[in-house]
Structure formats: structure tokens, C-alpha cells
């Protein structure tokens, strides 16, 4: 009886041990990327499974996530004076024209105060929310962005009496007759400014800018790259006077009103900045049996030891047998005669 119980106990322990050894191990689908989550979802491992949750800015069941358009549904953080632009999983806030800030907080720009307005010099600037208004000053007409001067000189009626006294002397001093002749002159003169720049009646050079002065005249100023009094402008040779912006390793070519920069041979770049070309790393002219050494703007070719030439063409004798014997066997035999030697080119 005792033996039977012992056998049963042993079998029971074996069965328990086997069952323990077959306990299933959890697979981390999130770690080995065998999960079913959307690319815009977070994967959380659980015992024997995993959970998928859409990331912030996306909506769905985790296995399929769609972007949330915060601009359309009103969940954005943009200021009332900014534009909302939806992006994948988020949005961008940009202040509207006439406002400044980070998009989430926008303040009006006072164009009149910082002088970023487009009002004419003869106009008054009035700031408004996100913009400004230009109004021509008294005595000027236009839309504010451009005002034309009307200079009106009104003289009060002034009676200029020119008395022409004609004295007639009659014989025997009988009498003096005076004739009074009165002339009344009413003057009212109006001067209207002529824009010589607009009607091409100016005297500016073709290479000058014309600016109307609204006082009956205009100003001529030579354009950039030219010099003179405005009525006569000559090209400035930046290459000659050293005012160009070309690199020290570039050639300067003067043009009308400007100049061009071109990197010298052996250099690369836009002309204002030139870098040396390392021909040894690319298309050099050295012989296969020569060493290429890069230098600024060029390269140098030098034939290998045992070869002669200018580096671009190297000739020399290479004795295979002599090299092997002298290197390995330390042999001093003269192998220079045929058929042991060959000329390498």
C-alpha cells in the first residue's frame, strides 16, 4: 500500500512539473512590430495581446487613425487675428497681415508709427486694426498712396488805382482841367504742379531715377552702378575701382551698371565665393605611374621612383625577375638584359 502511494505521489509531481514547464510566455507585439496599430497610434502591450490608441491630433480606433482638423472643428489655439493651417496631427497659427506675434497671440502693427506704411509724403496716415488709411493733405488730391499738389495762390481783390492826371492848360490860364482815369486789376493766379517724371518732360539721364517734387520741379538721381549729377550718368567700373564683391580667386567683368564674377580655372563656385577644385580626386592629367599632388587652383604630377618624365607622361624600366630575386633571394645578378626586362609606359 505504501509503495502504491509513493508511485502515485511521484506521478503527481511529474505531472505538475510538466504543466509548469508549458506555461505560455507573453509575446510583446509592440516590441517586435507584429501589432495591428496604425502608424499614427501608440501601441501598449498587455498579457497575451496589446492595445492601440491614436496619438494626439488623430482620431479612430487605434488600428485606423485619421487626422483631426483643428482648424475646421474650432479646437485650435490660434488668435482671432491669425490664420489656422491644419497639419498632420497638429496645426500652425500665423498672424494675419498687419499683425505680429506667434500666431496664438497677435497684436496690431502700427504702420503709421513704424513708418512701414505706403502713404504719400503729402498724405496723413491713420492706423486701423490690421491696416492703415492714407488721406491726402489739404491742398493735395489723390487716393493717399499718391497725392498731387495743387498750389493755389488767391490774392484778395486789390484795387490798384492808377491815376492818370492830365493837366490841360488853356490859354490865358482860364482853367485847369483834370482827367482821372482809373484802372481796376483783379488778380487771381492758380499754379498746378506738372509731374515731369510721368509725362517724360524731365531732363534725367536714361540711367537715372526721376522723382517729382510736387513744387514745380523734379530730382534726377543716378541708378545704382552709375555716377553723375542725374542729368548725366556714367557707368561705375567696379572691377577697376575695387568696389566689386568677387572672390580673390575669381575674374571680375564689368557690365553696364553692374559686374559679373566668374571663378578662375581650377576653382568652383558662384564667383562671390570660390573653392579650390581637388583635381587629384577627380579628372587630373597625371600619368598612371605618377603621383598627383593638389595645389591651389591646379595640381602637380610627379613620376614615381624609377620613372622619368614630366608627370603627365612617365617612362621607365621595370624588371620583374630582378625585383623578386633581389627582394626575396637577395640576388645581385644583372637581369637588365633581355629577355628579363620590359619597358613600362
Secondary structure, DSSP 8 states (H G I E B T S, - for coil): -HHHHHHHHHHHHHHHHHHHHT------TTTTT-----TTEEEEEETTEEEEEE-TTEEESSSSEEE--HHHHT-----TTEEEEEETTEEEEEE-TTEEESSSSEEE--HHHHT-----TTEEEEEETTEEEEEE-TTEEESSSSEEEEEEE------------EEEE-GGG--EEEE---------EEEE---HHHHT-----TTEEEEE-SSS-EEEEE-TTEEESSSSEEE--HHHHT-----TTEEEEEETTEEEEEE-TTEEESSSSEEE--GGGS-----TTEEEEEETTEEEEEE-TT-EESSSSEEEEE-HHHHHIIIII-------STTS-EEE-
